[in-house]
Amino acid sequence: MTTVGKLLVFMNLVFSLVVGAFAVMDYTARTHWSEAYKKLESQYAVSAGTAAAYKSESERLLKQQVDLNEKLAASGDKELRVERPEDAGRVAAKAAVLLDERARSIDALKKQLEDKNRETADLKVALAKASTTTTVSVADVARRQEDTSKLVSQLNDERNKNNMLVIEKNRLRDEKTAADIDKNAFKARAEQLASDN
């Protein structure tokens, strides 16, 4: 085998190892992104459910507040009924205390809802980032696969050229050997003819 052939075989080996290393690095880099995406998706689903629960609870409390105001107006309860003008202060104070308690609980629930909405927005942003990363990763993988297929094609072309060179070398060696045999035969015949004269 000539020096060029040895060099080509060695380069073929080196490029094969480089392509294999790139494939391993690409696989390890992309292994865990889907697990993080699924985790974010489940957190988002939990936050959306919690936000819906808090919203329904807030609506329920607002309805209770409206009902309480109607009940106070209807004044079916004897403690909240104003029968004499001097009872108005006591009833108003009791109603104010009740309304303050309800308002505080509603404010607390609104704050929790706002916190959950903020969490949901943060999760949406994280999900959008993960989606963008996924899209970029898919495009990158497609580009790398295309590059790999081009390299494989080039490698096959080079192998075919190497095989053709080896075949040509073997043919030329066979021709040289046949020519050497013919030369030696003609030389021996010429010496024999020269010795016969």
C-alpha distance (Angstrom), angle and dihedral (degrees) to the residues before:
residue distance angle dihedral
M1 . . .
T2 3.80 . .
T3 3.75 125.4 .
V4 3.80 90.6 -105.8
G5 3.80 91.0 53.2
K6 3.78 91.7 49.3
L7 3.78 90.6 47.4
L8 3.82 91.4 50.3
V9 3.81 92.1 49.1
F10 3.79 90.6 49.4
M11 3.83 91.8 47.9
N12 3.81 88.9 48.4
L13 3.80 89.8 54.4
V14 3.81 92.8 47.2
F15 3.81 93.1 49.3
S16 3.81 91.0 47.3
L17 3.80 90.3 53.7
V18 3.83 91.4 46.9
V19 3.82 91.9 51.3
G20 3.81 90.4 47.6
A21 3.82 91.0 50.1
F22 3.81 90.9 50.6
A23 3.81 90.6 50.2
V24 3.83 91.8 51.3
M25 3.81 92.5 46.5
D26 3.80 91.5 48.9
Y27 3.81 92.6 49.2
T28 3.80 94.0 49.4
A29 3.80 92.4 46.6
R30 3.79 92.8 53.8
T31 3.80 101.6 39.4
H32 3.81 102.1 92.9
W33 3.83 104.5 36.4
S34 3.82 93.8 90.4
E35 3.82 92.7 55.0
A36 3.82 91.6 53.3
Y37 3.80 90.1 46.9
K38 3.83 91.6 52.7
K39 3.82 90.9 47.4
L40 3.82 91.7 52.1
E41 3.79 90.1 46.4
S42 3.82 92.0 53.4
Q43 3.82 91.5 46.8
Y44 3.78 89.3 50.8
A45 3.81 91.1 50.9
V46 3.82 90.9 50.3
S47 3.81 91.6 48.5
A48 3.80 91.7 48.3
G49 3.82 90.4 51.1
T50 3.80 91.8 47.5
A51 3.80 91.6 48.7
A52 3.80 90.4 51.0
A53 3.82 90.2 49.6
Y54 3.79 92.1 49.9
K55 3.79 91.0 47.3
S56 3.79 92.1 52.2
E57 3.82 90.0 46.6
S58 3.81 90.2 50.9
E59 3.79 91.3 49.6
R60 3.80 89.9 48.6
L61 3.81 91.6 51.8
L62 3.80 91.9 47.9
K63 3.82 88.9 51.9
Q64 3.81 89.8 49.6
Q65 3.78 89.8 51.5
V66 3.80 90.8 51.6
D67 3.81 90.1 47.1
L68 3.81 90.4 49.7
N69 3.77 91.1 51.9
E70 3.79 89.5 50.6
K71 3.77 91.0 47.5
L72 3.77 91.3 49.6
A73 3.74 88.8 50.2
A74 3.78 91.6 47.7
S75 3.80 88.3 42.9
G76 3.78 98.3 -158.6
D77 3.83 90.3 156.9
K78 3.80 115.0 85.3
E79 3.82 92.7 -143.1
L80 3.77 91.1 54.5
R81 3.78 94.8 39.2
V82 3.74 115.5 106.2
E83 3.77 106.3 -145.2
R84 3.78 97.7 154.7
P85 3.79 128.6 30.0
E86 3.83 92.0 -115.7
D87 3.86 89.7 59.6
A88 3.81 90.8 60.5
G89 3.83 93.7 80.3
R90 3.81 93.1 49.9
V91 3.82 92.9 46.3
A92 3.81 91.8 45.2
A93 3.83 91.2 50.4
K94 3.81 92.0 48.8
A95 3.81 91.7 46.2
A96 3.81 90.4 47.3
V97 3.82 90.5 52.4
L98 3.80 90.9 49.3
L99 3.78 92.1 47.0
D100 3.81 91.8 47.3
E101 3.82 91.0 52.4
R102 3.80 90.9 49.0
A103 3.80 92.0 45.6
R104 3.82 90.7 51.5
S105 3.80 92.0 49.3
I106 3.81 90.3 47.1
D107 3.82 91.0 48.7
A108 3.81 90.2 49.6
L109 3.79 90.7 50.1
K110 3.82 91.1 46.9
K111 3.80 89.6 51.7
Q112 3.81 90.6 49.7
L113 3.80 89.2 48.6
E114 3.81 91.2 50.4
D115 3.81 89.8 49.2
K116 3.79 90.6 50.6
N117 3.81 90.9 46.6
R118 3.80 89.1 51.5
E119 3.81 89.7 48.8
T120 3.79 89.8 48.9
A121 3.81 91.2 50.2
D122 3.82 90.2 49.5
L123 3.79 90.2 50.0
K124 3.81 90.3 48.7
V125 3.81 89.5 53.2
A126 3.80 90.9 47.9
L127 3.80 90.0 47.4
A128 3.81 90.7 50.1
K129 3.80 90.0 50.5
A130 3.79 90.8 48.7
S131 3.80 90.1 48.4
T132 3.80 90.8 50.7
T133 3.78 90.7 48.0
T134 3.79 89.7 49.2
T135 3.81 91.7 50.6
V136 3.79 91.4 49.0
S137 3.80 90.6 46.6
V138 3.80 92.4 51.1
A139 3.81 90.8 49.7
D140 3.80 90.2 47.1
V141 3.80 91.9 50.2
A142 3.81 90.6 49.6
R143 3.80 90.8 49.9
R144 3.79 91.6 48.3
Q145 3.79 91.5 48.5
E146 3.79 89.4 52.1
D147 3.81 90.7 48.9
T148 3.79 90.1 48.1
S149 3.80 92.2 50.7
K150 3.83 89.5 50.4
L151 3.80 90.5 50.0
V152 3.80 91.1 48.2
S153 3.80 89.4 50.4
Q154 3.80 91.3 49.8
L155 3.78 90.3 46.7
N156 3.80 91.3 51.9
D157 3.82 90.2 49.0
E158 3.79 90.5 51.5
R159 3.81 91.2 48.1
N160 3.78 90.4 51.1
K161 3.81 90.5 49.8
N162 3.82 89.7 48.8
N163 3.80 90.9 50.3
M164 3.81 91.0 49.5
L165 3.82 90.4 49.7
V166 3.81 91.0 50.2
I167 3.82 90.9 49.9
E168 3.82 91.0 47.9
K169 3.81 90.8 47.8
N170 3.81 91.6 50.9
R171 3.83 91.2 48.1
L172 3.82 91.8 50.0
R173 3.82 90.9 47.3
D174 3.80 90.4 51.0
E175 3.80 90.6 49.1
K176 3.82 90.7 48.9
T177 3.78 91.1 48.8
A178 3.82 90.7 49.4
A179 3.82 90.0 47.1
D180 3.83 90.7 49.7
I181 3.80 90.3 50.1
D182 3.82 90.6 48.6
K183 3.83 90.6 46.5
N184 3.79 92.1 50.3
A185 3.80 90.6 46.7
F186 3.81 91.8 49.6
K187 3.79 90.8 45.6
A188 3.79 91.8 50.2
R189 3.81 89.9 47.2
A190 3.82 90.9 48.2
E191 3.81 90.8 50.1
Q192 3.78 90.2 47.8
L193 3.81 91.4 49.6
A194 3.80 90.1 46.2
S195 3.79 91.3 51.2
D196 3.83 91.1 47.0
N197 3.82 91.6 56.1
